[in-house]
Amino acid sequence: MEFPCGTSNIEDELMAHEMTWVNPEDDVPLQELYSPQSTLDDTNLQIMSATDVQEYFVEDFDELRNNVLDDPENSPYIGNLEKLQSLAYNASEVIKMQIHQYTSDFQGSMALRKCFSNMIEKKLWYIILCNILPSQDHINAAKSIVMEFYNSVEAYLSESASIGLSLPDRDSLLRWQNQCRISYIGRPIEFIDVIQKMLNKERSIILNAQGLEQTSNQQQQQQQTPTTNMFVVNSGNGAQSPAAAQQQVIGTALILNEISLTDSMVMELRVEFEKIFKQYQRLQTLLRARVPDIDPGTFQQFQDPEQKAAWMKVYQEINTCREDKRTMMDKHFSDLIERLNMIINSVLTEIGRYRSSMALKMIGEERGDAPEIDRLQDCCKVLGQVVQNAMDHVDRLSKLEFSNSGEEGTKSRKAMLIYQEMFKNLVKNCIVIDKHPCQVVMKEKKFIVELRHLLGTALPQTQFETTVSLIDSGTYKKLKQDEPVEMREVGKIKVKNSGGGNGRTRSTTNTDTGQVAIKFNNMSISIAARGGDKTKSETVAEEKLTMLFRSTIPVTFCNGESTSINCQTFSLPLVVTTHGKQEADANATIFWDNAFQIPNRIGFEVYESVPWENWLYYLDLFWRRHCESEPGYAVNMEGKGLDSSARQFITNTFFAGTQVQGAPPPVSWKQVSRNQLPKREFSFWTWFYKIVELVSSPYVKKFWKKGYVNGFISRQSCEALLVTRPFGTFMLRFSESKLGYLGITVFTRNQAGMGNVINLEPDNIHGFRHKRSLPGNMKDLRQLEVLYPDICKDDAFREYWEPENKSPDQLISPYVQKLCKVTIED
């Protein structure tokens, strides 16, 4: 899209341009495209709850406007650029290296960041979600922000003569304007994503500097700095907090520190090499050939003392040059190779921890020690460059040829092969899933997967093709063990990318962030129908599959040798369902696999049984993620969750009819998802999952979060509490006999004037959607007066009542409107 310079109406273009982020099918639920596990960057401070965030979108974005999301009092970004500038002069070398890497990665946006720092830092950028398909409100807010910055840059450039803007900054801002016209106008979320990544990287560097300073102080106090513990970070459970985020970045910061030290060693070797190389060139010029080995006995026969002294000097220089070469090569074997191997093993361990933490993140657990993908990329990208620099140094050393230097050539070749294997190892194992879909996938439903190669632009070739296939657990296990296996796909994965064929796509490079991404858009799984009877249906819901992603990446090393490296990575286990009845059981399979997988497993092995308290812990996280958190945001750990009374009710329900003395016994997956509850025709998991569906729906969720739904309480306990309260007191609780229903129990006066507790017919999602909403029930039922224990019904629900005034469409309609109201049958 081209515009005449200075004459384009950017506001009209922003409003008129079609967005490419719109859901390709209106009936595809958001959670089927992206899993809610994609949260805000982990280095962000916890400054707002997801509920507070929604207040920024209470108005309709029907027009573009300035100052969107401005909130300098609550913004976590205030002063970050100033802190970075201070660190650039006063921090350690590792922090300076990170700052240099940061300015290199975001070179295209640095002038904007510098010239408009106040304007950038006062906005709450994190509110707009880029990790999932954004809502229309988010897209419109992004449009407004792009317009605001474009107009500000245009005005700033027109006044640059008086401001004294430098030529490099002016050119950079002009390039940003061009990028805005080409890309950000049509895809404003991309601009938000770039700024978010910039600000998160700044926050990460600041936390790294603080963490390294604390670590240094602790080491000085303890008077010990064991190298073997350099990469160890403490593990912990629970939700992400600022302290946990700092712990997370400290882990990668320590690795970056080691990489920085190793890079300094390589740079020192390269400086030494330049001195030797000059000496070698002088010898070559003098001898007009390859530098030979000279036998001292040869020039001892010379009679001329000056000739003899000259050849003696040449002999000494040759030996010195050769000895320096040997010394430098020995440094590779004695120190550098060992250090790089240690760092690579630590990085690959962190990548493995990232992959395993993704499973826990899917059920709501934010591990404080889990590395964040952007920080991992910082490590891998710099590490890849260091390995290539070491390889280049060995290659240049090998070209300092001496006569009879066969042993030296063998040593150089050995070092080159070692470094090549290191780099191949990084290329092979640094491809990971960045955005993972929901693990329960309905066949033919669209979803999205995004991979990232953590070497980024350190890859010699950033353009490569990736294929995807669906395999079973047996094939997965053999591939993990590098055993020969016949590739048998259990289903067909369809991919409709604009830049790739069916089942394949090509990588893309983001020049603003240095990321190499592999995006599979509009994916769907076609799989044959399995079963039809109950037994087969349950088997389908227990069958774990996985997506296999394969890439072949061409690599050319500095010595001219080329190879192709086969990379592969796997998705988390998936269950592919063919109809809705399998959904609850499929989620039981996935939940147990994510929570209770055996560490360092080869296949999809899980623990057969787990302690009851562990089970309740993850059940609480599952509840909080779905029922108390907003999609795209971190799990809300400040809500009610499954409190002590809810846990006691769940325990009593699960072990009903069983005498339990003391602590409950361990629980197995079969007990949870297969065994029926006493006097019921469904399992515990089916009952609980249907409640989760109910409460996570828009018809109930807000009322649960406000504390209006008591929920987990038995009918007997509910009645016992209500009879102690005034007439008209009622309680909202989950049905114990009907799946996914919310019931109303009220203490009322009967015709004889006596107190009587009645249980009204419960409602489910279908009833709230198509018959009468929960606030509508509250409005209609005059017998309900006080929400237990003492909340006036009108105060609690009045703001949610449907308006009684007719809409303009209803006023001109020839039909008389029919109203649906709820009453209690006498």
C-alpha positions, 0 to 999 in steps of 0.5 A, a space after each residue: 500500500 503506497 501513499 504520497 509522502 505527507 498527503 495520506 489520510 492515515 485516519 481514513 486508511 486505518 478505519 477503512 482497511 480490512 483486518 486480517 485477524 478476524 476469525 475465519 469462521 464465526 462459529 469457531 470458539 476462541 478457545 478452539 483456536 488458541 489455548 488460554 494458556 497464552 498469557 501476558 509476558 511473564 516479566 510483567 508486573 502484576 498491576 491489574 486484575 483481569 476484571 479491572 482490565 475490562 473497564 478500559 473497554 466499557 465504551 464502544 470504539 466507534 471512532 479513532 481517538 488519541 490517548 487510548 490506554 494512557 494511565 501514567 499512574 498505573 503504568 509499569 513502564 515509567 522510567 524504564 528507558 532511563 534505567 536502561 541508559 544508566 545500566 548501559 554505562 554502569 552495569 556489568 558486561 553481561 547486562 551491557 551485552 543484553 542491552 546491545 542485543 536489545 538495541 540490535 533486535 529492535 533497531 527499526 523501532 529504537 528511534 521511536 522508543 527514544 523520541 517518544 519515550 513519555 508517550 510510550 511509557 504512560 500507556 498500559 500496553 499489556 491490556 491489548 492481547 496479542 497472543 490470542 485472536 484479539 477482540 474487535 475492541 482490542 483491534 480498534 484500540 490498536 488502530 487508534 494507537 497506530 494513528 496516534 503515533 503516526 500523526 505524532 511522528 509526522 508532526 515531530 518530523 516537520 518540526 525537526 529543524 528546530 528540535 535538532 533531531 539527528 540525521 540517523 534518528 530522522 531516517 529511522 523515523 521515516 523508515 518507521 513511517 514507511 513500515 507503518 504504511 506497509 504493515 501496521 495500518 492493515 495489521 495494527 496488532 503487529 505494532 502493539 506486539 513489537 512495543 510489548 516485546 520491547 518493553 518486556 525485554 527492557 523489564 527483563 534486563 532491569 530484573 536481570 541486573 537486579 538479580 545479578 547484583 543480589 546474587 553477587 552480594 549473596 556470593 560475597 557473603 557466603 564466600 563461595 561461587 561453585 560453578 556447578 550451581 551456576 545454572 540452578 534456579 529454585 523451583 516452586 509452585 503457584 501463580 506467577 508473581 513479581 518475585 517469581 518473574 524475577 526468579 525466572 529471569 535470573 535463571 536465564 541471566 546467569 546463563 547469559 552471564 556465562 555466555 558473555 564470559 565465554 564470548 569475551 574469551 573468544 574475542 580475546 583469542 581473535 585479538 591474539 590471532 590478529 597479531 599472529 596473523 600479521 606475523 605469519 603474513 610477514 613470514 610468508 612475504 619474506 619466504 615467498 611461500 608457505 612457512 616451512 619448518 627450518 632445521 637449525 643444522 641447515 644455517 649452522 653451516 653458513 659462514 657469514 655471521 650476519 646471514 646466520 643471525 638473520 636465519 636464526 631470527 627467522 627460525 625463532 619467529 617461525 617457532 614463536 608463531 607456530 607455538 602461539 598457534 598451538 597455544 591458542 588451539 590448546 585453549 579451545 580444547 582445555 577450556 572453551 569447548 568444555 565451557 560451551 558444552 556446559 552452557 549448551 547442556 544448561 540451555 537445552 535443560 532450560 528448553 526442556 523445562 520450558 516444554 514441561 512447564 507448558 503442560 502445567 501452564 495449560 491447567 493453570 500453574 505458573 511455575 516460578 522457575 519456568 523459563 520464558 520463551 523470549 529470554 530463552 531466545 536471548 540465550 540461544 541467539 547469543 550462544 549460536 553466535 558465540 559458537 559460530 565465532 569460535 568455529 570461525 577462529 578455528 577455521 582461521 587458525 587452520 589456515 596458518 599452515 606450516 610444513 609438516 603440520 599434519 598433527 596440527 591440522 588434525 587437531 584443527 579439524 577435530 575442533 572444527 567438527 566439535 563446534 559443528 556438532 555443537 551448532 547442529 545440536 542447537 539447530 536441532 533442539 531449539 525449535 519449540 512451540 510458542 503458541 499451543 492450541 487446546 489439547 482437546 480438539 474436535 475434528 474439522 474445527 479450526 485452530 492455530 499453532 505457532 512455533 519458534 526457532 530460538 536461534 532466530 537470526 543466528 540461523 545461517 538460513 532463516 527460510 525453511 519448510 516445516 511439515 506437520 502430521 498426526 501420530 499415535 503414542 507408539 510412534 511418538 515413543 519410538 521417535 523419542 528413542 530414535 528407533 526406526 519406525 514406520 510413519 503411520 498417520 492416524 489422521 490428516 492435518 489440513 493447513 491452509 496457509 497463504 505461504 504454504 501447501 497443505 500440511 506444510 508452511 514456510 518460516 517467516 522472520 520478523 525483522 523488528 524482533 529477530 524472531 524466526 516463526 513457523 505459523 500454521 494458520 487455519 489448521 484442522 484435523 480430519 480423522 475417521 469416526 471411531 466407535 459409536 457405543 459407549 465403550 468405544 467412545 470412552 476409548 477414543 477419549 483416552 487415546 493420546 495423539 500428538 502433532 509431529 513438526 519436522 523441518 529440514 534446515 540448510 546450514 553452511 559453515 564458515 569453512 564452506 562445508 554445507 549440511 542439512 539438519 533435520 529438526 523435529 518437535 512435538 505438541 503436547 498430547 492431544 485428544 481428538 474427539 468426534 462429537 461433544 459427548 466425548 469432551 468431558 472424558 477427553 478433558 479428564 485424560 488431558 488434565 491427568 496427563 498435564 498434572 501427573 506426568 512422570 518426569 523425563 518420560 519417554 512416552 505419555 506415561 503418568 502416575 497411576 495414583 496420586 495423593 488426594 491433596 495433590 489432586 485437589 491442588 491441581 483441581 483448584 488451579 483448573 477451576 481458577 483458570 476456567 472460572 475466575 480468570 480471563 482468557 489471555 491473562 494470567 491465572 487469577 490466584 486472588 479469587 475464591 477458588 476451591 476454598 476449604 468448604 468447597 474442598 470438603 464438599 468435593 471430598 465428601 462427594 467423591 468418597 460418598 458411601 466410603 468410610 474414610 478415617 483420617 486423611 483421604 487415600 490416594 486417588 487414581 485416574 480411573 476413580 476420577 473419570 471412570 467410576 460412577 459416583 454412588 447412586 449416580 450414572 456419571 463419574 466425579 469428573 463428568 459432574 465437576 467438568 459440567 459445573 466448570 462449563 456452567 460457571 465459566 459461561 458468561 451467564 454465571 461467571 461474573 456472579 461467581 466472581 462476585 461471591 453470589 454463588 455459594 456453589 459447593 454445598 449439599 442440600 442438607 447443609 444449605 437447608 440447615 443454614 437457611 433456616 437460621 436466617 429470615 424468610 426470603 433468604 436464598 442460596 445458589 448452589 450446584 446440583 448434585 444429581 443433574 449435570 451442569 445445573 445451578 439451583 436456587 434453595 430458598 427459606 420461605 413461609 408456607 400457607 400455614 405461616 410456617 417456615 419451609 425450605 424449597 428447592 427450585 428446579 435448577 437451570 443450566 446454560 441452555 436455560 439461561 441462554 434461551 429461557 430466562 437469565 439468572 438476573 431475570 430469575 432474581 427479578 421475577 421471583 418475588 419470594 427471593 429477598 435476601 441472598 445468603 447471608 445478608 445481601 439484598 437481592 435488588 442490590 446484588 442483581 439490579 444492575 444486570 436486569 433486562 431493561 423494561 423499556 421497548 427498543 426502537 425496533 420493538 416500537 415499530 414492530 406490528 407484533 405484540 411482544 411476549 415476555 417470559 417470566 419465572 414463577 414458583 408453582 403453588 
